Structures are given as C-alpha cells and as structure tokens.
Amino acid sequence: MIDSHSIFLLVSALGAVIGLILLITVLKLNPFLSLLLASLSLALVAGMPASTVIHSFEAGVGATLGHIAVVVALGTMLGKMMAESGGADRIAYTLIDLFGEKRVHWAMVVIGLVVGLPAFFEVGFVLLIPIAYTVARRTRTSLIMVGLPMVAGLSVVHGLVPPHPAALLAVTIYKADVGRTIFYALLVGLPTAVIAGPLYAKLIAPHIELPTENPISAQFVDHSSERSLPGFGLTLFSILLPVLLMLTGSWADALTAPKSAWNEGLHFIGNDDMALLIGVLVSFFTLGRMRGFTRETILRFSNECLAPTATITLLVGAGGGFGRILQDSGVSQAIIGVAMQSHVPLLLLAWMLAAMMRLATGSSTVAMTTAAGIVAPIALHSTGVRPELLAIATGAGSLIFSHVNDGGFWLVKEYFNMSVAQTIKTWSVCETIISVTALLFTLALAFML
C-alpha cells in the first residue's frame, strides 16, 4: 500500500512537470530558467530544508556536466571539421551515386545515421540540411522525401547509439558496457530508422505540399562542384575513429590480460572522452591540414563551433539538477515504491519515464538523464535486465512526439518551410514511430537474450 506522503510527493512532482510545460510553452520562459524554477519549487514543496536545496541542484548539474560538457565540446568540433572540409558533402554524394536517384531516400537515412554519430541532433541537422536541399534540387524530389529519412537517421543515433553524448550519458548512469550497447543499439536502431525514415516518408510525402519558394534553401547554393572534396574513405575513417576506439576499449579484457599495460592502454584510449579527443586531433590533420587549412583557420573553426553548444550544455546540466532534486526530495523513492508495487517491467518503466520527461521538457537528453537517474537505483535491486537494454529503452522513450517545447521541432519546421500542422504530421509522428518501434525491438531483444 502506498502511504499518503508518497502520494503527496508524486502529486508534487506531477505539478512541477505541468508547471515546467506551462513556463516553457505559455510564458515562453527560457527552458534553463524553467527547469531551475521547477526544481527549486518542487524541493521546497516536498519539504527539503531550504539550506540544502541550492546545493542539491548544483550537485546534480555538476555531476552531469562533469562528463557531458567534454563530450559535447569534442563532438561539436568533429562535426565542424566535417562540414568545413566538405567531408559531409563527400559522404552524401558518394551514397547518392551508390543508391541511385530513385532510391535517394535510402541514401539520406544512411547519411543521417553516419553523420549523426559524433554530433548533437541540432548540430548534425544544421550540417546536413544544405545537403538535403542540394539532393532535393538535384533529384527533383520533395524535401519531405529527402529530409525526413535524414532527420530520422539523426534522431535514432541521438537517442540510441553511443558514442552519441545523449546515449552515452544513459550508458554511464546504468553502468552499461559501451561496446555491447553500440551493438544492441544498432540491432534496434537500423530497422527503426528504416521504418520511421524512408518508409514513412514515402507514405506521408504525397500528402504534404510545401511552398515552391523556400527562403532558407535559397541561401545554400551548391558549391560542391567548385571545390575538391576529401576522399570518402578518409572522411568515413575520421568520423568512425572514436567509435572504433570505444569498441576496442570495451573489448580490452577479451583482447588482453586484465591489469596488464596493454589492457590499461586499451581501456585508456577506449574511454569516451579520450576516443573523441583522439578523433578530433586526427580530424584536424585529415580534414584540416590535408585540406590546406592553416593552424589559424582550424583554431577559428574549433572556437566558432563551441558557442552554439552553450544552451545545450546548460539544459543538460539543468536536467541533471532536476533529477538530483527528484532523488534528494524523496520523489524518486516514491516512484520506485509505486514501480515495485505495480510490477511494471523495468524496460517499460524506463521508456515511460523518459517519454513523460520528453513531453514535459522537450529535450531528449534531459529526458534520458532524468529517467536514467530514477531507474538506475531500481535496476541495482533487480535481476535479469541488461543495463545495455535499459539504456536503449530509456533512449527510445526520450524521442517520443517532439512538439512545440522542443528546439528540434522548430528547426525542422523552419528549414523545411512547413506549417505547425505539417510539422506535427511529419516530424512529430516520425519521432513517435521511432520511440514505439525501438521499444518493441528492445523488448523482443530482451526476450531473445
């Protein structure tokens, strides 16, 4: 039986989430400030001593940012080098030639999956949207048919596949194995991206009529024929190097004797921060110096790309602070109590909590951080659920129904030149298909394992 205090805490948490939605959508308050206010209000209503409230929030922010800030910075630099060198263009055109113009939507989902690995969704989107415009013009195809598979690919790796910062965060919280998570996430993510991307795009594109003139598209003139692009193999190597290093790190114990110098060396270079650092330094050479960029130009690129990540980083930190308040105020324990008594399967619970936080905050990264923070203590007392699958289920939940409180929603709307209703029919539904399909595949994988 649930006691009255637990019910009060759960109602308080629900009130905080509703307040969060109203602050962001109705009062148009900055999401970081909204998260801060919702956290402080919940803490005080739940009866936390006023002297500990700020400290608790700061501790949550610090614990979250200690890891993620490094990953965000390095991932963004790698994405910037890809864009400036023409590496993203090279991947796009090679795949279009490979797939043919009639199957261009299949090429675009692959581009989204590959390019999305090192970059945040927003960064990957801005990097790839010029390619989507170029491809749509070159193949005389609807931007929905070309662009929706691309954003589906970006979204799948954003939520499910390490070393993407959001997915990597869930892996860290659940203490899951990075290599195994990548393997399982690809098993789940590839068919999910196919269903939500090319297949759904083919279904919805004929029903969405876009304006003939797109003011943003007009700004991006295709310069690919005017400059030489880096080689496909070299570009792919530069992007996938961090992934390969992380996989090597996770297999270190199988490849070498534990505690040996080789073993420690492989673990060191396989650490996500180190793997991304090595990837960025290599990209400075392969996509920088080898392309004729000077040291000064490379420095300018790496400085320029950090400014836009400030908002993302602060939001992630605030999400961590909110998660810590949920724990320190006793709300997490109340949720654990309800979960234990209701006997909701752990994978489903992780998905549901992440989905609720995604709908509330609009940020999939915040949703993953908060949901993982709540579910991880329950997972410690449960057996039979692999932490890798928990990370994937949490990621799947964090992608559900992107709407007006999500920056990604407005990015897609403005760049595709759609109305709000059209964006919901295309992008929001695409995200929901990804979320539900990934959950079903994860449950099937759990059953088989």
Phi, psi and omega in degrees: 000136181274129182282165186295327180294319178297319178298317179300317179296318180295318178295321178297317179296318178298317177299320179296319180292317178297317177300320178300314180298315182295319179299318184283314188273318185271308182276353179055038179277145178309133183303326178296312179296322179298315179296320179297312180295317180297320180296312182295319180297314180300316182301314182290318179296323182285353174094017176291141177301133184305327183292338183259349187298306183297318180300318180297314180297315180298321180298319178295317178298312182297316182297323182286312185287334180309325181261312192289329183299320179295315182295317180298312182299312183291318180298321180292321178298318180297317178298320180297317179297323178296318182291311186291328182280345186089007180298321179296320177297317181300316179299315182300308186289327177297315182291325178295317177297323182290315184275334184088155186294330181288336180249032185296331180294332175289321178298320185291325179292324177294318178301314179300317180296317184286311185287331181290342184303309184272350190242149172299157183308311183299319180293311179301320181298311182294326177294320190265340185300324176299325179292319179300316178299314182298314181295316180299319179294314186293326184258001182051047181247154177299140179298331177296316182297326181271315189281324183296316175300324179297312181289332176295316178298316178299316184292320180299313180289330178299316186268333192245327195250112166298153010273021177302134187308318183295311181295323181295328178297315179297320178301317180296314183296319181277356184056043179273162177278126185297313182301312180295322179297317178301315182297309181294321181296324177290321176301320180279317190288322184297307177296328178297314180297324180296315182292313184282337183265265184304318184290315179290323179300319180296327181285316189269330186307317180297340184265357181245115179257113181271152175301147182293328180260127175242106185300326180287318180302323182298337180286337185261096176272139183285110180261005189299329181282345184270352181222153177280139182257155177295160180295150181297314182298317181295318180295313181298318178300316182298321182286318188271352181306312179300323179296315180298319179295319179295319177298318178300316179299320182286338178263006186305317183292333178279332184271331185224166178289129179305143178074357178284167181298319179297318181298313180294324178296317180293320177298322182295310181285342179273350174299138188301321178297314181294318181299316179291322178299314178299317179300317180294314180298320178295319181296329176300329179273306186291320183254358181247280184299320181291341177267001177092008177284140177280167177301321181297320180293317179297320177298318180297316178302312185290335175283315183301319189284346183282328183304312182294343182277352183300315181297313180302312183298316179297319179298316178299315179299316179296323176298320176295321178296318178297318178299320180293321176298318178303321180287309187289336180276350180095357180296317179302317179297321178296318179295319178301316180300315179296316181298317180296320183281327181277347178057036173289130178306142187300320179298319180291321179297315179300317181295314183296316180296317179296320180297317180296318180292324178296314180296327183283314189258338182083350181254122178292327180293316177298318180299316180295315182300311184292312182297318179296321178298326179281317187281329184306315178297325178293319182299329178299328183263006181246155177237159174089357178247122181286131180300330179298317180288328176298317179299318181291318179297320177297316177299319179298315179297326185287355183257357189295143171029078173294129180224205194296344179267010182249126179302324179300325179300313183287325175303308182298315181302309186289315183289329178273353180059049181251163171279169178300317181298317179295322180294321178295316181295329183262289187292310183298317179292320177303314179298319180293321177299316178301312184299309185289317181297316180297321177298314181298317178295322179294317177297320178296320179294319178298320179296320181288325183280000000 
